Amino acid sequence: MLFSPYTIRDVTFKNRIVMSPMCMYACDREDGTVHNWHLIHYASRAVGQVGLIIVEATAVTPQGRISARDLGIWNDDHIDGLRTLTSLVHEQGAKIGIQLAHAGRKAMVAGEIIAPSPLPFDETMRTPKEMTKADIEETIHAFQQGARRAKEAGFDVIEIHAAHGYLINEFLSPLTNKRTDEYGENRYRFLSEVIEAVKEVWSGPLFVRISASDYHPDGLTVNDYVEYAKRMKAQGVDLIDVSSGAVVPAKIDAYPGYQVPFAETIRREANVATGAVGLITSGRQAEEILRNGRADLIFIGRELLRNPYWPKTAANELGIQLEAPKPYVRGW
Ligand SMILES: Cc1cc2nc3c(=O)[nH]c(=O)nc-3n(C[C@H](O)[C@H](O)[C@H](O)COP(=O)(O)O)c2cc1C
C-alpha cells in the first residue's frame, strides 16, 4: 500500500510517503524568502521519490515566526521564490504542500508576541500579550492571505499548523486558553474561523496538523481531538495529520510509532483520513500502519533528513521495484 497512489479532491500523490514539515531555519537574510538551501533540500526529496513534500512551518505574519530565520508567506514578495520551489518539485514528479503557521507565545522574534492568554510557555520565554478581537481578526486574515499566496505559488496542498503549542493549538487547549469571551467559551472557534477564511480562497486538499495529547492531567486527550476532528471534517478538512505534545513542558515517552494509536483512534472514531507521524523509519512499519487501517498517509521526518532516498530504501525492504529518475537508472 505504501507505493499505491492516493487521491484527495483532484490531486493524486504517486505514493503514500509524505515528507513531514520540518523547519530549516535557513533564511539567512531573515526576510522569510526562499533561499538556495530550500530549493536544494526539497527538490532532493522529490528526486528521492517522496509522493508529497510538505514545506516547513511558514509564517503568516512576521511576529508569528518561531525564529527570524523562518520561511514566510506574509507578503506578496514571497510568492516568486515559493513558485520556483513548487515548479522544481513538480518537475521531479512530486506534489508539494505548505504548512501555514503562527507561533503565538512560542515566537522568538523581536517585538511584541501574542497569544490567547498572557501566559509564558516556561520561565525562559516571554509573556505574550493577550490578543484583542482586532488581533484575532487580523491573524485570521493573515492565514487567509497566506493561503491565497500559496495558491498563486502553485502549491497542491495546504496544511494548517494547529499543533505543537503554537498559536492555534494555544486557542484549543484549556492549559493555554483562559479567555472568558467567545474564543474561550468555544476554544475551537479560532481554528474554525481560520478554516472558513482559508476555504474562501482555497478549494484544494486541506490538512490540519494537531497535537492529539497535551500529556498533562488537565490538558486535551485524543478523545477531545476525536470531537474536534469531527468538526474539522464537517468543515471540509480532508486529512488530520496527527502529532502530539509541546503545548506545555512535558516529558514524552517516544518509541517507534508512539503517535500512531492517536491517528488510528481519530481515523476510526471521527471517520476521517489521517496521517501518522513520529519515529516511523522502516518500510515494513509504514506498510503495517496502512494495511491495518491505522492511517492513510505516512509522514516521515528525520529519517528523510538522514536519507533523501528513503522511499527507495523502503521499496527495497518491501520487495518493490521503484521507478528510477531517468538519469539514475544505471545506479538504481
Ligand atoms: C528539524 C525539525 C524541524 C521540525 N519542524 C517542524 C515544523 O516546521 N512543523 C511541524 O509541524 N513539525 C515540525 N517538526 C516535527 C516533524 O514534522 C515530525 O513530526 C517529528 O520529527 C516526528 O517525526 P520523525 O520521528 O519522523 O522525525 C520538526 C522536526 C524536526 C526534526
The ligand as a Gaussian input file, in Angstrom:
#p B3LYP/6-31G(d) Opt

LIG

0 1
 C       14.427000      19.755000      12.335000
 C       12.969000      19.577000      12.624000
 C       12.080000      20.617000      12.349000
 C       10.701000      20.439000      12.538000
 N        9.848000      21.442000      12.172000
 C        8.512000      21.209000      12.165000
 C        7.613000      22.118000      11.554000
 O        8.009000      23.095000      10.919000
 N        6.289000      21.848000      11.641000
 C        5.807000      20.722000      12.258000
 O        4.597000      20.530000      12.328000
 N        6.640000      19.826000      12.812000
 C        7.973000      20.022000      12.748000
 N        8.824000      19.056000      13.222000
 C        8.280000      17.757000      13.633000
 C        8.309000      16.761000      12.452000
 O        7.466000      17.185000      11.386000
 C        7.865000      15.349000      12.893000
 O        6.511000      15.424000      13.310000
 C        8.725000      14.829000      14.040000
 O       10.102000      15.000000      13.760000
 C        8.440000      13.345000      14.302000
 O        8.636000      12.573000      13.143000
 P       10.019000      11.758000      12.866000
 O       10.228000      10.852000      14.054000
 O        9.762000      11.002000      11.585000
 O       11.120000      12.749000      12.749000
 C       10.202000      19.219000      13.070000
 C       11.106000      18.219000      13.405000
 C       12.458000      18.361000      13.166000
 C       13.400000      17.221000      13.463000

